[in-house]
Amino acid sequence: MTHPLAPCPECRENYTYEQGALLVCPMCGHEWSADDDADADGARPITDAFGTALADGDTVTVIKDLKVKGSSLVVKVGTKAKNIRLADGFGGHDIDCKIDGIGAMQLKSEFVRKS
């Protein structure tokens, strides 16, 4: 039985493949050493747009207007999401939260700052 390869540390997609001693992500083109991957515990710290580490229960503020997929709603700059939960979401969405007036949704950490 083969061990599945770890997801890409850059875009978190699961399509990585081996190329010699390197692991390669065809989605974003990132390459990294398979040895680095073996040493990692698989958990990458999730940081906001400014590099501040996030944790479950934090409050974050949206730094860019974000269209809500599948609706005409927009999450405006300055909107706060309280009591976030870090998750391994689809497509790089790594924050689960509730936003007043919109409801439960997932956000990418690159579009928020820790409050």
Buried (B, 14 or more C-beta within 10 A) or exposed (E): EEEEBBBBBBBBBEEBEEEEEBBBBEBBEBEBEBEEBEEEEEEEEBBBBEEEEBEEEBEBBBBEEBEEEEEEBEBEEEBEBEEBBBBEBEEBBBBBBEBEEBEEBBBBBEBBBBE
